[in-house]
Amino acid sequence: MFFKLSLRNAKRSFKDYMIYFLTLTFGVCIFYMFNALDAQQAMLEITTSKLEIIKNLSQLMGIISIFVAFILGFLMIYANHFLIRRRKKELGLYLTLGMNRHTVNFLLVIESLIIAIFALISGLVLGTFLSHGLSIVTAQLFAVDLKSFTFIFSTSAACKSIVFFAILFAIVIIFNTISIAKYKLIDLLQGEKKNETLKMLNFPLACFFFILSLVILVIAYTLASINGLRSFDTSLLSAILLGCIGTYLFFYSIAGIASKLCIKYKTFYYKNINLFIVNQVMSKIKTHHISMSVICLMLFFTIGVLSTGLSMSKTLTSTLEATTPYDATLYVWGEEDQESLIKQLESYNFPLNDVAKEYLEFNLYQAPIHYSDLFNQEIMATYSHLYNFNEDLNLTAIKLSDFNKVLELQGATPITLNTNEYAISSNVDTYINLCKEPLGLQKKLTIGGQDLSPKYRDPLSYSLESSYFTSNQLTLVLNDELLVNAPVSSMYLNINFFNNQEECEALFTQSLEDIGHHNPGFFIPYTTKISTYETSLGLSTIVTYIGIYIGFVFLIASAAILALQQLLEITDHTAHYEILRKLGVPYDTLKRSLFTQIALYFFAPLSLALVHSIVGLNITNNLIAQFGSLSLGVTTFITAFFLVVIYGGYFLTTYITAKNVILNNGYVR
């Protein structure tokens, strides 16, 4: 009997359960997708080292899933709170008819369980299909081919999802029991008739806080721009703190200002039911200004991690071929009277000739001029976020003979310079573009009492070493005699292995480790092409997956909280719509009113989050641009697509459910 009643109630109230169902489905789907990563190896042509990356990533996703479970658990409880508030009168009638509270709670548990089982099945099915899409992303990140398509269902991921779901559902049952027990019968029967008293800020005070919020946000943006994310110091912490305070004050004050301005324009305010819409929206913003501030920051974080995470992965992998022209590079910072790298290695019996088919040793020098000698003050000020410009460092230089050897080792044509000429080499887009400025590369330099002019209009784009990033920011190429007495900035030894590269690299790294183990004072940093590819691959994969995982969870959480707040407000204020109905307000007008209210409430935090994101992504782009180009175009479009689908989906579901609440209560005929 109780099961039939619960099943009938679940069918009848399914539209009320839509937000609950949608949140559970998305939660299970994402949880399954990112815990099924280890199953993707069956679809990929993958090496042992890359397989190890996937295993480590799977373990990391398992740890992050604990954090995700807390967020989704909170959403389940919050959604269930709406369902109880929505049906207070119905529950009160059950108690009046003689049911005890345990029976009522049992009915709710069965109803929730029916919806939850459907959501679990839907989430697992959706997650299974989307995980195959994630396999395509993995294949692109790992630069491997997909094997013949195989439909894969991860039993371990499904079991984890079911266990996670069962635990959260048990918590919801406990919450239901506590919630129903604390309600008095009179509260259940007459809960919707309670009125809420809300005081708006007076207009002058609201204006003060609004202007203060804008000032604080501008200061926060400025501090973050100056810091440029170069270090996690007091300046950056202050920017973050001020950003949070400014966001809070913005939503704390905006309701009072907007309400007063609308009242001032009487033609608009008294047109149709705009008076009702304005008061409803502003009261909601005022009531929930804290949660709206948090949601705005969560949306900002979501946009940032999705856009930057995907872009950084592309940046880290797309430039590897250009940044690793050699199989290995050893380097040390220059010191006075330091032996060459080859002599240092020979003194430790390093088997250089056993691994190196060809090699080249050269030095970089500290030129006797600064960045301000090459670029004018306007450019120096404009690009002060770049460390070299901010500190006005000495330019780095290389001898012409060494630079030509670098070119020969890369199969490029050597260059020539007259006695009064210099050239610039750089493989970082930011510096390449700067050197194209009329007052940049065209500027004459004076070194050792000799005036030099640039030979080439554009910088020579070459990597001087194998590195994880585009590390040749800006290097002067000078005739050898100009650097005879210049202090050594750094020393490099570039190596190309014999054809059996993997064996040579293994011998290379093992020999250096053995030398370091037996000689504690020995330390020569090095990079190899294979390890660079694997490290960059692992880092880009981790950045991408963590960004997608947490970004999706935060996006769902933000949208779900906004949706549930709207539905709770509508449930508590259905009497307002009854009054409007009795006053003769048409159904279409009420629909437009609902749509407008929900749209304004949803897009208020999103609007400020977009402003935050524009500033944040620009700062991130400036940081990454020092090491490589960061293309945000495609990833921003992908992020926008997910915002429209998930955030917009919750918005439409909220609107449909809100209409259903009014219709079911008989307030619109």
C-alpha positions as CSV (number, residue, x, y, z in Angstrom):
1,M,0.0,0.0,0.0
2,F,2.7,2.5,1.0
3,F,4.8,1.6,-2.0
4,K,1.8,2.2,-4.3
5,L,1.1,5.5,-2.6
6,S,4.8,6.5,-2.9
7,L,5.0,5.4,-6.5
8,R,1.8,7.4,-7.3
9,N,3.2,10.5,-5.5
10,A,6.5,10.1,-7.4
11,K,4.8,10.0,-10.7
12,R,2.5,13.0,-9.8
13,S,5.3,15.1,-8.4
14,F,8.0,14.2,-10.9
15,K,8.1,17.7,-12.2
16,D,8.8,18.9,-8.7
17,Y,11.6,16.4,-8.5
18,M,13.3,17.6,-11.8
19,I,16.0,19.7,-10.1
20,Y,16.6,16.8,-7.6
21,F,16.7,14.3,-10.5
22,L,18.9,16.5,-12.7
23,T,21.4,17.1,-9.9
24,L,21.7,13.4,-9.0
25,T,22.1,12.4,-12.6
26,F,24.8,14.9,-13.3
27,G,26.6,14.0,-10.1
28,V,26.6,10.3,-10.8
29,C,27.6,10.9,-14.4
30,I,30.6,13.0,-13.6
31,F,31.6,10.7,-10.7
32,Y,31.5,7.7,-13.0
33,M,33.4,9.4,-15.8
34,F,36.4,10.5,-13.8
35,N,36.6,7.2,-11.9
36,A,36.6,5.2,-15.1
37,L,39.8,6.6,-16.5
38,D,41.7,3.4,-16.0
39,A,39.3,1.6,-18.3
40,Q,40.3,3.9,-21.2
41,Q,43.6,2.1,-21.7
42,A,41.7,-0.7,-23.5
43,M,40.8,1.8,-26.3
44,L,44.2,3.5,-26.6
45,E,47.5,2.5,-28.2
46,I,49.4,3.4,-25.2
47,T,53.0,2.9,-23.9
48,T,54.0,1.7,-20.4
49,S,55.0,5.1,-19.3
50,K,51.8,6.7,-20.4
51,L,49.9,3.9,-18.7
52,E,51.6,4.8,-15.5
53,I,50.4,8.4,-15.9
54,I,46.8,7.2,-16.3
55,K,47.1,5.0,-13.2
56,N,48.5,8.0,-11.2
57,L,45.8,10.2,-12.6
58,S,43.1,7.6,-11.6
59,Q,44.4,7.6,-8.0
60,L,44.4,11.4,-7.9
61,M,40.8,11.5,-9.3
62,G,39.8,9.1,-6.5
63,I,41.2,11.5,-3.9
64,I,39.4,14.5,-5.5
65,S,36.2,12.4,-5.6
66,I,36.1,12.6,-1.8
67,F,35.9,16.4,-2.0
68,V,33.3,16.1,-4.9
69,A,31.2,13.7,-2.7
70,F,30.9,16.3,0.0
71,I,29.7,18.9,-2.5
72,L,27.2,16.6,-4.1
73,G,26.1,15.4,-0.6
74,F,25.3,19.0,0.3
75,L,23.4,19.5,-2.9
76,M,21.3,16.3,-2.3
77,I,20.4,17.6,1.2
78,Y,19.6,21.0,-0.1
79,A,17.5,19.7,-2.9
80,N,15.6,17.4,-0.4
81,H,15.0,20.4,1.8
82,F,13.1,22.0,-1.1
83,L,11.0,18.9,-1.6
84,I,9.9,18.9,2.1
85,R,9.2,22.7,2.0
86,R,7.3,22.2,-1.2
87,R,5.0,19.5,0.3
88,K,4.6,20.8,3.8
89,K,0.8,21.1,3.5
90,E,0.5,17.6,2.0
91,L,2.6,16.1,4.8
92,G,0.4,18.0,7.3
93,L,-2.7,16.4,5.8
94,Y,-1.2,13.0,6.2
95,L,-0.5,13.6,9.9
96,T,-4.1,15.0,10.3
97,L,-5.5,11.8,8.7
98,G,-3.8,9.7,11.4
99,M,-0.4,8.8,9.9
100,N,2.5,8.9,12.4
101,R,5.7,10.7,11.5
102,H,7.6,7.5,10.9
103,T,5.1,6.5,8.3
104,V,5.2,9.9,6.6
105,N,9.0,9.7,6.6
106,F,8.9,6.2,5.2
107,L,6.7,7.4,2.3
108,L,9.2,10.2,1.5
109,V,12.1,7.8,1.6
110,I,10.4,5.5,-0.9
111,E,9.5,8.4,-3.2
112,S,13.1,9.7,-3.0
113,L,14.5,6.2,-3.5
114,I,12.4,5.7,-6.7
115,I,13.6,9.0,-8.1
116,A,17.2,8.2,-6.9
117,I,17.3,4.8,-8.6
118,F,16.2,6.4,-11.9
119,A,18.8,9.1,-11.5
120,L,21.5,6.5,-10.7
121,I,20.7,4.5,-13.8
122,S,20.5,7.6,-16.0
123,G,23.8,8.9,-14.6
124,L,25.6,5.6,-15.2
125,V,24.2,5.3,-18.7
126,L,25.1,9.0,-19.5
127,G,28.5,8.6,-17.8
128,T,29.3,5.5,-19.8
129,F,28.7,7.2,-23.1
130,L,30.4,10.4,-22.1
131,S,33.4,8.5,-20.8
132,H,34.0,7.4,-24.4
133,G,34.1,11.1,-25.4
134,L,36.6,11.5,-22.6
135,S,38.7,8.8,-24.2
136,I,39.0,11.0,-27.3
137,V,40.2,13.9,-25.2
138,T,42.7,11.5,-23.6
139,A,43.9,10.3,-27.0
140,Q,44.5,13.9,-28.1
141,L,46.4,14.7,-24.9
142,F,48.6,11.6,-25.2
143,A,49.0,12.0,-28.9
144,V,48.0,8.4,-29.5
145,D,45.5,6.6,-31.8
146,L,42.3,5.0,-30.7
147,K,42.1,1.3,-31.2
148,S,39.0,-0.1,-32.9
149,F,36.0,1.2,-30.9
150,T,35.0,-1.0,-28.0
151,F,32.0,-0.3,-25.8
152,I,33.5,-0.3,-22.3
153,F,31.7,-0.3,-19.0
154,S,33.9,0.2,-15.9
155,T,32.6,-2.1,-13.2
156,S,34.9,-0.6,-10.6
157,A,33.8,2.9,-11.4
158,A,30.1,1.8,-11.3
159,C,30.6,0.2,-7.9
160,K,32.3,3.3,-6.5
161,S,29.4,5.4,-7.8
162,I,26.8,3.1,-6.3
163,V,28.6,3.0,-2.9
164,F,29.0,6.8,-3.0
165,F,25.4,7.2,-3.9
166,A,24.1,4.8,-1.2
167,I,26.1,6.7,1.5
168,L,24.7,10.1,0.4
169,F,21.2,8.7,0.2
170,A,21.5,7.3,3.8
171,I,22.5,10.9,4.9
172,V,19.4,12.2,3.1
173,I,17.2,9.8,5.0
174,I,18.7,10.9,8.3
175,F,18.1,14.5,7.2
176,N,14.5,13.7,6.3
177,T,13.8,12.2,9.7
178,I,15.2,15.1,11.6
179,S,13.4,17.7,9.4
180,I,10.0,16.0,9.7
181,A,10.4,15.5,13.4
182,K,11.1,19.2,14.1
183,Y,8.0,20.5,12.2
184,K,4.8,21.2,14.2
185,L,1.6,20.2,12.6
186,I,0.4,23.9,12.5
187,D,3.7,24.8,10.7
188,L,3.1,22.2,8.1
189,L,-0.5,23.2,7.4
190,Q,0.0,27.0,7.5
191,G,3.7,27.3,6.5
192,E,2.9,29.1,3.3
193,K,1.0,31.8,5.0
194,K,4.0,33.1,7.0
195,N,5.2,36.5,5.9
196,E,8.7,37.6,5.7
197,T,9.8,41.0,6.7
198,L,12.7,42.4,4.7
199,K,14.4,45.7,5.1
200,M,16.3,47.2,2.2
201,L,19.3,49.5,2.7
202,N,18.5,53.1,2.4
203,F,19.5,54.6,-0.9
204,P,22.5,56.8,0.2
205,L,24.0,53.9,2.2
206,A,23.4,51.4,-0.7
207,C,25.2,53.9,-3.1
208,F,28.1,54.2,-0.7
209,F,28.6,50.4,-0.4
210,F,28.1,50.0,-4.2
211,I,30.8,52.6,-5.0
212,L,33.0,51.1,-2.3
213,S,32.6,47.6,-3.9
214,L,33.6,49.0,-7.3
215,V,36.7,50.7,-5.9
216,I,37.7,47.6,-4.0
217,L,37.3,45.4,-7.1
218,V,39.4,47.8,-9.2
219,I,42.1,47.7,-6.5
220,A,41.9,43.9,-6.4
221,Y,42.2,43.7,-10.2
222,T,45.2,46.1,-10.2
223,L,47.0,44.2,-7.5
224,A,46.5,40.9,-9.3
225,S,47.6,42.5,-12.6
226,I,50.8,43.9,-11.0
227,N,51.6,40.6,-9.3
228,G,50.8,38.7,-12.5
229,L,50.5,35.4,-10.5
230,R,54.3,35.3,-10.4
231,S,54.3,34.4,-6.7
232,F,51.8,33.6,-4.0
233,D,52.7,36.6,-1.8
234,T,50.9,39.2,0.3
235,S,50.0,41.2,-2.8
236,L,48.2,38.2,-4.4
237,L,46.5,37.3,-1.1
238,S,45.3,40.9,-0.7
239,A,43.9,40.8,-4.3
240,I,42.0,37.6,-3.5
241,L,40.7,38.9,-0.2
242,L,39.7,42.3,-1.7
243,G,38.0,40.5,-4.6
244,C,35.9,38.5,-2.2
245,I,35.0,41.6,-0.1
246,G,34.2,43.6,-3.3
247,T,31.9,40.8,-4.6
248,Y,30.1,40.6,-1.3
249,L,29.5,44.4,-1.1
250,F,28.3,44.5,-4.7
251,F,25.5,42.0,-4.0
252,Y,24.8,43.5,-0.6
253,S,24.1,46.9,-2.1
254,I,22.8,46.3,-5.6
255,A,19.3,45.4,-4.5
256,G,18.8,48.7,-2.7
257,I,20.1,50.8,-5.6
258,A,18.2,48.9,-8.3
259,S,15.0,49.0,-6.3
260,K,15.2,52.8,-5.8
261,L,16.1,53.5,-9.4
262,C,13.1,51.4,-10.7
263,I,10.8,53.2,-8.3
264,K,12.1,56.5,-9.6
265,Y,11.1,55.7,-13.2
266,K,7.3,55.4,-12.5
267,T,6.4,54.7,-16.1
268,F,8.4,51.5,-16.0
269,Y,7.7,50.7,-12.3
270,Y,3.9,50.8,-12.6
271,K,3.7,49.2,-16.0
272,N,2.0,45.8,-16.0
273,I,3.2,43.9,-12.9
274,N,6.8,45.3,-12.9
275,L,6.3,46.5,-9.4
276,F,5.8,42.9,-8.3
277,I,8.7,41.6,-10.4
278,V,11.1,44.3,-9.1
279,N,10.2,43.7,-5.4
280,Q,10.4,39.9,-5.8
281,V,13.8,39.9,-7.5
282,M,15.4,42.6,-5.2
283,S,14.1,40.8,-2.1
284,K,15.6,37.6,-3.2
285,I,19.0,39.2,-4.0
286,K,18.9,41.0,-0.6
287,T,17.9,37.8,1.2
288,H,20.5,35.6,-0.5
289,H,23.3,38.1,-1.1
290,I,25.8,36.0,0.8
291,S,25.1,32.8,-1.3
292,M,25.0,34.9,-4.5
293,S,28.5,36.2,-3.7
294,V,29.8,32.7,-3.1
295,I,28.1,31.4,-6.3
296,C,29.6,34.3,-8.3
297,L,33.1,33.3,-7.0
298,M,32.4,29.7,-7.8
299,L,31.4,30.5,-11.3
300,F,34.5,32.7,-11.7
301,F,36.6,29.7,-10.5
302,T,34.7,27.4,-12.9
303,I,35.2,29.6,-16.0
304,G,38.9,30.1,-15.0
305,V,39.8,26.4,-14.4
306,L,37.9,25.2,-17.5
307,S,39.3,27.8,-19.9
308,T,42.9,27.9,-18.5
309,G,43.1,24.2,-17.8
310,L,42.3,23.2,-21.3
311,S,44.4,26.0,-22.8
312,M,47.4,25.2,-20.6
313,S,47.4,21.5,-21.6
314,K,47.4,22.6,-25.2
315,T,50.2,25.1,-24.6
316,L,52.4,22.5,-22.7
317,T,52.1,20.0,-25.5
318,S,51.9,22.0,-28.7
319,T,55.3,23.6,-28.3
320,L,57.3,20.5,-27.3
321,E,58.7,19.8,-30.7
322,A,60.0,23.4,-31.0
323,T,61.3,23.5,-27.4
324,T,63.2,20.2,-27.6
325,P,65.5,20.3,-30.6
326,Y,68.1,18.2,-28.8
327,D,67.9,14.8,-27.1
328,A,69.4,16.2,-23.9
329,T,70.6,19.4,-22.4
330,L,72.8,19.9,-19.3
331,Y,73.1,23.4,-17.9
332,V,74.5,25.3,-14.9
333,W,74.5,29.0,-13.9
334,G,77.7,30.7,-14.7
335,E,80.3,31.2,-12.0
336,E,83.8,32.7,-12.1
337,D,86.6,30.3,-12.9
338,Q,84.1,27.4,-13.4
339,E,85.3,24.5,-15.6
340,S,83.4,23.7,-18.7
341,L,80.7,21.2,-18.5
342,I,82.6,18.7,-20.6
343,K,85.6,18.8,-18.4
344,Q,83.4,18.5,-15.3
345,L,81.8,15.4,-16.7
346,E,85.2,13.9,-17.8
347,S,86.5,14.3,-14.3
348,Y,83.7,11.9,-13.1
349,N,84.3,9.5,-16.1
350,F,80.9,10.2,-17.6
351,P,80.5,8.1,-20.8
352,L,79.7,11.0,-23.1
353,N,81.1,9.4,-26.2
354,D,79.0,6.3,-25.6
355,V,75.7,8.1,-25.7
356,A,76.3,11.3,-27.8
357,K,76.4,11.1,-31.6
358,E,77.0,14.8,-31.6
359,Y,77.2,17.5,-28.9
360,L,77.8,21.3,-28.5
361,E,78.9,23.3,-25.5
362,F,78.4,27.0,-25.4
363,N,77.9,29.9,-22.9
364,L,75.4,32.7,-22.5
365,Y,76.7,36.0,-21.3
366,Q,75.4,38.9,-19.3
367,A,75.4,41.8,-21.8
368,P,76.4,45.3,-20.4
369,I,73.0,46.7,-21.3
370,H,69.5,46.5,-19.8
371,Y,66.0,46.0,-21.2
372,S,65.4,49.7,-20.9
373,D,68.3,50.3,-23.3
374,L,66.5,48.3,-26.0
375,F,62.8,49.3,-25.3
376,N,61.5,52.7,-24.6
377,Q,59.8,53.7,-21.3
378,E,56.3,53.3,-22.8
379,I,56.9,49.7,-23.6
380,M,58.7,49.1,-20.3
381,A,55.7,50.5,-18.4
382,T,53.1,48.7,-20.5
383,Y,54.7,45.3,-20.0
384,S,55.8,45.8,-16.5
385,H,53.9,42.6,-15.6
386,L,56.8,40.7,-17.3
387,Y,59.5,39.9,-14.8
388,N,62.4,41.0,-17.1
389,F,60.8,44.4,-17.7
390,N,59.7,44.9,-14.1
391,E,63.2,44.3,-12.8
392,D,64.9,45.8,-15.9
393,L,67.4,43.0,-16.0
394,N,70.6,42.8,-18.1
395,L,70.0,41.4,-21.5
396,T,71.4,37.9,-22.2
397,A,73.8,37.5,-25.1
398,I,75.5,34.7,-27.1
399,K,78.6,34.8,-29.3
400,L,77.9,34.7,-33.0
401,S,80.2,31.6,-33.5
402,D,78.3,29.7,-30.8
403,F,74.9,30.7,-32.2
404,N,75.9,29.4,-35.7
405,K,77.0,26.1,-34.1
406,V,73.5,25.9,-32.5
407,L,71.9,26.6,-35.9
408,E,74.1,23.9,-37.6
409,L,73.2,21.3,-35.0
410,Q,69.5,22.1,-35.7
411,G,70.1,21.9,-39.5
412,A,69.6,25.6,-40.0
413,T,71.6,28.0,-42.1
414,P,74.3,30.1,-40.2
415,I,74.1,33.9,-40.2
416,T,76.6,36.6,-40.6
417,L,77.0,40.0,-38.8
418,N,79.0,43.0,-39.8
419,T,81.0,44.7,-37.0
420,N,78.3,47.3,-36.5
421,E,75.4,44.8,-36.4
422,Y,73.5,42.7,-33.9
423,A,70.6,40.2,-34.0
424,I,68.0,39.1,-31.6
425,S,66.9,35.5,-31.0
426,S,63.7,34.6,-29.2
427,N,61.1,31.8,-29.4
428,V,58.6,33.4,-27.0
429,D,55.7,35.0,-28.8
430,T,55.4,37.9,-26.4
431,Y,59.0,39.0,-26.9
432,I,58.9,38.3,-30.6
433,N,55.9,40.7,-31.0
434,L,57.6,43.3,-28.8
435,C,60.7,43.2,-31.0
436,K,58.6,44.0,-34.0
437,E,57.6,47.4,-32.4
438,P,59.1,50.4,-34.3
439,L,61.0,51.4,-31.2
440,G,62.0,47.9,-30.3
441,L,64.2,46.0,-32.7
442,Q,64.9,49.1,-34.8
443,K,66.7,50.7,-31.9
444,K,70.4,51.2,-32.0
445,L,72.6,49.8,-29.1
446,T,75.9,50.9,-27.8
447,I,78.2,48.2,-26.5
448,G,81.9,48.6,-25.7
449,G,81.8,52.1,-27.2
450,Q,80.5,50.8,-30.5
451,D,77.1,51.6,-32.1
452,L,75.2,48.6,-33.3
453,S,72.1,48.4,-35.5
454,P,69.8,45.4,-35.9
455,K,70.5,43.3,-39.0
456,Y,67.1,41.6,-39.1
457,R,63.7,43.2,-38.8
458,D,62.3,40.2,-36.9
459,P,63.8,38.1,-34.2
460,L,65.4,34.7,-35.1
461,S,63.1,32.1,-33.6
462,Y,65.3,29.3,-32.3
463,S,65.5,27.2,-29.1
464,L,69.0,27.3,-27.6
465,E,68.3,24.2,-25.4
466,S,65.8,21.5,-24.8
467,S,63.4,22.6,-22.2
468,Y,59.8,22.2,-20.9
469,F,58.9,25.7,-22.1
470,T,59.9,28.2,-24.7
471,S,62.8,29.4,-22.6
472,N,64.7,31.6,-25.1
473,Q,62.9,34.8,-24.1
474,L,65.3,37.3,-25.6
475,T,69.0,36.7,-26.5
476,L,71.3,39.2,-28.2
477,V,73.5,37.7,-30.9
478,L,76.8,39.6,-30.9
479,N,80.2,39.3,-32.6
480,D,82.6,37.3,-30.5
481,E,84.9,40.2,-29.7
482,L,82.1,42.1,-27.9
483,L,81.7,39.4,-25.3
484,V,85.4,38.6,-24.5
485,N,85.3,40.0,-21.0
486,A,81.5,39.6,-20.4
487,P,80.5,37.6,-17.3
488,V,79.1,34.1,-18.0
489,S,75.4,34.0,-17.3
490,S,74.9,30.2,-17.9
491,M,76.6,27.2,-19.5
492,Y,75.0,24.7,-21.7
493,L,75.8,21.3,-23.2
494,N,73.4,20.1,-25.9
495,I,73.5,16.4,-26.9
496,N,72.0,14.3,-29.7
497,F,72.0,10.6,-28.9
498,F,72.7,7.7,-31.2
499,N,69.8,6.1,-33.0
500,N,68.9,3.9,-30.1
501,Q,67.6,6.9,-28.2
502,E,65.8,5.1,-25.4
503,E,68.8,3.0,-24.5
504,C,71.1,6.1,-24.7
505,E,68.8,8.1,-22.5
506,A,68.7,5.3,-19.9
507,L,72.5,5.1,-19.9
508,F,72.7,9.0,-19.8
509,T,70.4,9.4,-16.8
510,Q,71.7,6.4,-14.9
511,S,75.3,7.6,-15.2
512,L,74.4,11.0,-13.9
513,E,72.5,9.4,-11.0
514,D,75.4,7.2,-10.1
515,I,77.8,10.1,-10.2
516,G,75.5,12.1,-7.9
517,H,75.1,9.1,-5.6
518,H,78.9,8.7,-5.1
519,N,79.7,12.4,-5.2
520,P,77.4,14.4,-2.9
521,G,78.8,17.7,-4.2
522,F,78.0,17.0,-7.8
523,F,75.0,18.7,-9.2
524,I,74.4,19.5,-12.9
525,P,70.7,19.9,-13.9
526,Y,69.6,18.3,-17.1
527,T,66.6,17.7,-19.3
528,T,66.0,15.0,-21.9
529,K,63.5,15.0,-24.8
530,I,61.7,11.8,-23.8
531,S,61.4,12.8,-20.1
532,T,60.3,16.3,-21.1
533,Y,57.5,14.8,-23.3
534,E,56.4,12.4,-20.6
535,T,56.5,15.1,-17.9
536,S,54.6,17.6,-20.0
537,L,52.1,15.0,-21.0
538,G,51.5,14.0,-17.4
539,L,51.2,17.6,-16.2
540,S,48.9,18.7,-19.1
541,T,46.7,15.6,-18.5
542,I,46.4,16.3,-14.8
543,V,45.8,20.0,-15.3
544,T,43.1,19.3,-17.9
545,Y,41.3,16.6,-16.0
546,I,41.3,18.3,-12.6
547,G,40.1,21.5,-14.3
548,I,37.2,19.7,-16.1
549,Y,36.3,17.6,-13.0
550,I,36.2,20.4,-10.4
551,G,34.9,22.9,-13.0
552,F,31.9,20.7,-13.8
553,V,31.2,20.1,-10.1
554,F,31.3,23.8,-9.2
555,L,29.2,24.6,-12.2
556,I,26.5,22.1,-11.2
557,A,26.7,23.2,-7.6
558,S,26.2,26.9,-8.5
559,A,23.3,26.2,-10.8
560,A,21.6,23.8,-8.5
561,I,21.8,26.1,-5.5
562,L,20.4,29.0,-7.5
563,A,17.6,26.8,-8.8
564,L,16.7,25.5,-5.4
565,Q,16.7,28.9,-3.9
566,Q,14.3,30.1,-6.6
567,L,12.0,27.2,-6.1
568,L,12.0,27.6,-2.3
569,E,11.1,31.2,-2.7
570,I,8.3,30.4,-5.1
571,T,7.0,27.7,-2.8
572,D,6.9,30.1,0.1
573,H,5.3,32.9,-1.8
574,T,2.6,31.1,-3.9
575,A,0.0,33.2,-2.0
576,H,1.3,36.2,-3.9
577,Y,0.4,34.6,-7.2
578,E,-3.1,33.7,-5.8
579,I,-3.6,37.4,-5.1
580,L,-2.5,38.3,-8.6
581,R,-4.8,35.7,-10.1
582,K,-7.8,37.2,-8.1
583,L,-6.8,40.6,-9.4
584,G,-7.2,39.3,-12.9
585,V,-3.6,39.1,-14.0
586,P,-3.4,36.9,-17.2
587,Y,-1.6,33.6,-17.2
588,D,0.9,34.7,-19.9
589,T,1.8,37.8,-17.8
590,L,2.5,35.6,-14.8
591,K,4.6,33.3,-17.0
592,R,6.7,36.3,-18.2
593,S,7.0,37.5,-14.6
594,L,8.4,34.1,-13.6
595,F,10.8,34.0,-16.5
596,T,12.1,37.5,-15.8
597,Q,12.6,36.9,-12.1
598,I,14.4,33.6,-12.6
599,A,16.5,35.0,-15.5
600,L,17.6,38.0,-13.4
601,Y,18.4,35.9,-10.4
602,F,20.4,33.4,-12.5
603,F,22.4,35.9,-14.5
604,A,23.2,38.4,-11.8
605,P,26.1,36.3,-10.3
606,L,27.1,35.1,-13.8
607,S,27.5,38.7,-15.1
608,L,30.0,39.7,-12.4
609,A,31.7,36.3,-12.6
610,L,32.3,37.0,-16.3
611,V,33.9,40.4,-15.5
612,H,36.1,38.6,-12.9
613,S,37.0,36.0,-15.5
614,I,38.0,38.5,-18.2
615,V,40.5,40.1,-15.8
616,G,41.7,36.7,-14.4
617,L,42.2,35.1,-17.9
618,N,44.1,38.1,-19.1
619,I,46.4,37.9,-16.1
620,T,46.9,34.1,-16.7
621,N,47.5,34.7,-20.4
622,N,50.2,37.3,-19.6
623,L,51.9,34.8,-17.3
624,I,51.8,31.8,-19.7
625,A,52.8,34.0,-22.6
626,Q,56.3,34.3,-21.1
627,F,56.8,30.6,-21.8
628,G,54.5,30.0,-24.8
629,S,51.3,31.1,-26.5
630,L,48.1,30.5,-24.7
631,S,45.2,30.2,-27.1
632,L,42.0,30.8,-25.2
633,G,39.7,31.1,-28.2
634,V,38.7,27.5,-28.6
635,T,38.7,26.6,-24.9
636,T,36.6,29.7,-24.1
637,F,34.1,28.6,-26.7
638,I,34.0,25.1,-25.1
639,T,33.5,26.6,-21.6
640,A,30.7,28.8,-22.9
641,F,29.1,25.7,-24.4
642,F,29.1,23.9,-21.1
643,L,27.8,27.0,-19.4
644,V,24.9,27.2,-21.8
645,V,24.1,23.5,-21.5
646,I,24.4,23.0,-17.8
647,Y,23.7,26.5,-16.4
648,G,21.1,27.2,-19.0
649,G,19.6,23.7,-18.5
650,Y,19.1,24.4,-14.8
651,F,17.6,27.8,-15.6
652,L,15.0,26.3,-18.0
653,T,14.3,23.4,-15.6
654,T,13.8,25.9,-12.8
655,Y,11.4,27.9,-14.9
656,I,9.4,24.8,-15.9
657,T,9.2,23.6,-12.3
658,A,8.2,27.0,-11.1
659,K,5.3,27.1,-13.5
660,N,4.3,23.6,-12.3
661,V,4.3,24.8,-8.7
662,I,1.9,27.6,-9.5
663,L,-0.4,25.4,-11.7
664,N,-0.6,22.6,-9.2
665,N,-1.6,25.1,-6.4
666,G,-4.5,26.4,-8.5
667,Y,-3.2,29.9,-8.6
668,V,-3.4,30.1,-12.4
669,R,-6.5,29.0,-14.3
